[in-house]
Amino acid sequence: MTKPELTASELKLIDDAARYLERPTLMIELAETVGKPVDVLMRSLNRIAPDKIERAVGSSLRTALKFAVATIPEKLPATDEELDADINSLAKRISLKHKLTVAFTGGVGGMFGGFGLAAELPITTTIMFRSIASIAQRYGEDLRDPASRLQCLSVFSFGSGGRSSTAECAYLATRLSMQASLAQATRVLTVVTADELTGMIQKGTAPALLNLLSHIAAQFNVAVTQKTLAQALPLVGSATGAIINVALIDHFNRVAKFHFGIRRLERKYGLEPVQLIYQDAARQVKQDATARRLTLRPSPGF
């Protein structure tokens, strides 16, 4: 297959996406936020109650899904020229109000540590979803289409080092694993209201939606666990809880920028050619990581 002639900025977006999405970067960002090494955070793992995180994640995604069915204010997508001119600062500009809001919810949640997660996370997740949707609109997604709204929800499953992180292309593997669930859930969302959706989920009468939420939760759970680890450290309180939430929304805004940027290129050049270029970039990321490990490995005899 002949590869399309992408612009320099388009190729850079794919390269940047592979370098971000193919390695678990969120834990590193959170560790830097609280000023602790990653291994210190990991030693706090036994303080975390997995069942509480799973319940909070499930509630948060159901809340975001209900929001996905509700009306989202329409905004025209950016032109190619606008995106090419300012593609690197898009997420930063578009999300300031959302950052301020999640900083507030993180500050409140930080005062209560792990006990505040159940109350804080659904609010924070819905705000992050709105920020993700804003980025999606800028990249040409039509949020009147239920499929595009579910793509916004799927962003929570990328880039946090979940179960597909060992795959050759973790991002593409996760997309493939959700493909059927997204298609089935989209068909449901075309015929239900937000209130009907809530009732169907509560009664367990929407298996397609529950299956999709299960796929996303398996990955989003990793990000929430990492957030909870950071907030569980001694002396982490209201101020640090706010900073952690800003780091979290920054992470998913970057993921959204890369996901919807790649989808935009797939619409422009075709899905298979763009994904082949991404696969090449992902292989290069892994080769570079291997080379760094070999360089840092002590020489025999030392």
Beta strands, then each sheet from edge to edge (+ up, - down):
end
